[in-house]
Amino acid sequence: MSNLEYHVLLALANGQLHGYAIKDAVESESEGTLAPHAGSLYRVLARLMTAGLVGEAYPADEPTPHPGLSRRYYELTAAGRKALALEARRLLAAATVAEKRLGLFRGRS
Amino acid sequence: MKSLLRALVGIFPEAFSDRFGAEMIAQLELDFDRARRRGRLSAVEFALSSGLNLITSGLTERRNPTWVGFRRPAPKGTTMLSQWITDLRHAARALSRRPGFTLMAVGTLALALGANAGMFGVVNTVLLDPLPYGQPNRLVNISGTAPGSDLPEEFGVAPEFYLEYHEHSRQLKDVAIYNSFTSTLRVGDRVERIRMSAPTNSLYSTLGAQPALGRLPVAADESHVVVISDELWRTWFGSDPSVVGRTYGISGESREVIGVMGPDFRFPNDGTLLWISGDVRPEEITPGRFGTRLVGRMAAGATPETVANELTTLARRLPERFGGSPSYAKLIQQHHAIVRPLLDEMLGSAAKSLWVLLGAVAFVLLIACANITNLFMVRAEGRRRDLAIRRAVGASRSQLIRLQLAESLLVAALAGALAILLAALALPIFLRAAPARIPRLDEVHLDGATILFTLVAALLSGLACGLIPALRASMASHVAQLRDGGRGATPGRHWLRDGLVVGQTALALLLLIGSGLLVRSFQALRQVDPGYDTQDVFTFQFAPEQEQLKDGPSWARFHLEFLKRLAAVPGVTSVGLVENVPLNEGTSDDRFRNEAMASDPDAGIPLNYTFTAGDYFRTMGIKLLQGRPFDTADQLSTPGNVVVSRTAAKLMWPGKNPIGRRLQARDETTWYTVVGVVEDVMQDGFRDTPQALVYLPLVGPTPTSWDISSPAYVIKTARAEVIAPEIRELVRAAAPEAPMYRIFTMAGLAKDSMAQLSFTMLTLGVLSTLALILGAIGLYGVLSYAVAERTREIGVRLALGATVANVRRMVVAQGARVVGLGLVLGLVAALASSRIVASLLFSVAAFDPATFGGMSALMAGVGLLACFLPAQRASSVDPVESLRNG
């Protein structure tokens, strides 16, 4: 899973979002390291949808907009939630290992 | 901005951009706004980086799709071909419902394609494939130049050059001398003067030609055999193979026919009917007989430059080998070989004219395509609602594009077929108008290559005309279309149509200026005073061959007697005789000494000379400036008197009275006395500078100076066009054995000499008129459509108090902007291309302000005229009606 994919899933874990809100969330949650351009963002979104990790959402409180001009909303599917959890655990594990090694390194010097 | 984004998003596969395009555009716009708020620099940076990102991710998506979408694939069994057939059927139906549109589009395109087909046929035969010999690009023409000498700037070299080149050149694989002259051919009772050539036997190997029948001449044949052309074989001998081995009277000698060449062999020109054998032998060389024409075949790897360098070096050894005078040795030191592709030499300025005309027809095609593109675009605008519905119910973009392309391709196919028909009908007429001097023009016909070219051009035109409108129409946001009922028309949509009209106007102006310059050149050429009068002069030649004509005086008496008979013909004002009549034959040249140069054997001024008798000067209207013309005594007795032209007098005796002074040809001993000075004449054409000419009497002081075998008679008569049969009777009575030939009126010769210019001028004139009309139609169409589209807006303006004049001005201003821009571009293009036409012009500057101004005014005038009708329609809009209907 790429960094951007992870962050898109992460953003959607907070609830249903439209495309631009996903982009904003990715940007802030990655502390500015990721500022995806439209082309990259929507290719990732498309890939996640095709893989069944993200689905289109129809929020109840949003009035039905014009077809075609709509803000479309996206949400995590069950599979997406599972995949995110797996990835988060993997990252955490990897980060823990890194912490230890770096600490060891620091201690020796 | 939005359309650019839409185009970039269009890089993504259709399914992807359908699903995510709107969202991507929305995000890009928001991001761009944010970036702009941070400053101009970051806005630019953002635009560049996100544009790049769109392009790369779009392309990646194409290669490696992440989104398949939910559109159903095309039903099984529908191949690409069957889809096209369905679309073409649809297109045919749609086109037949709009016959006016279809006729207009097909007609315009057919006219332009037909012109291209014809011109391509000519260029393909004459320019691209003119030499039917092996590896024709290796063939070169060889001449010389000797700056600082008194020879012409470029001159034919001498036979000893040929020997040296032939024996020692490594850069040349082969080389040959050739010439072209007319002489008699006698077969049984039939005697005619025909064009023939006496080349060296190496000509055939140089050109790589083989006889169709018989053999080629070899050294042992000396000059006693000939090979004949396919044309002569057919017309004189009925294609009888037994002609090989027979002997006929050819150019005053009995010669045996040993071979027949193929129909493609026409060297050095189309009319050459036979070739006499011969060779140059070193022991016969007298160095310095310049004026020989050489054709060579370059060895592999040689270029004209390397050949020229080698030949220049080889020529330096000539005085050592063949001797010659000190002035000859000096000339050889100054000599440089000139080597040029034979093709350039044979075509001369005709090639330039044909290329210019080919360019012109291509421009006309472009203009026609622009018109048709505009027509299709207007048509697509009208169908946007229809397209939007198709799109909404699931037609893919490529299906919509295909549907639209089918129409333009169908139009192009019809136009292509019609164009071939048009070209087949018009080509013979066009070729008859073409100047006869263009080689192989008679072979031009509608061949496979031309038909293929036309079909390919039609296909490309169809694509060009249909693709832009199809892409635009299919890209339009369909939802927006459905919502506003297909009425909305954003002004941004007009720039493409306006751009096309700007281009058309520019091209049309370019052609107009080109043809204007040619018209001015033609006028100038017609006003040239050649030094003689071409009106009411009839000229012909005949060459009597009779027993009693054995020396100069007897010949002179025969001709003087015949002149008297001609003068007695009713309606004949005066008659004269000359060796080389202007516009038909060139004169000979030699060096002449005046008395001051008598002691120096090498001195001499190069002058041209010809022989004349009778009332030549008065018949031709050549002005006598000083002294007197020849009388009969000058023709028959010593001492020799001559008449010189004004320039000749000035060269020989600058600032002095030439009457009574004497001159001598360099290799002769006789001194001639000047009795008269006449005005200069242009011998070879109206573009020439007048020649320094010495007129010798028919018979000079000694029989050896006599040099006329077949003089040209000139007759001044108001009946010049119809007098030929009477003259023929007189010739038959005086010399039944002699054919009459080279029969012209001077007016006809003058017309022929201008044929190439008038042909180019007329063709370009027709093309530029076509361009002007098409350009005007294009402008009219665009403005009419703009007015129709803005009817509601105009109605509102009128309702709010705009005057009719305001509205009219608004429409005209729109047209004027487009035309104005087109004019500026056209002028720039004309200035930039002036170098190309400059060599075709005569005494008119390529930047001739009158032509540039006049043609711009014409174009502007026609453009405004095209604005007028739409403006009129706009001003007659009824505000109430338009608001109610809108």
Interface residues (C-beta under 8 A of the other chain):
Chain A: G19 Y20 K23 H37 A38 G39 S40 L41 Y42 R43 V44 L45 A46 R47 M49 T50 H66 P67 G68 L69 R71 R72
Chain B: F16 R19 F20 A22 E23 M24 I25 A26 Q27 L28 L30 D31 S49 S50 N53 L54 I55 T56 S57 G58 T60 E61 T66 W67 V68 S477 V479
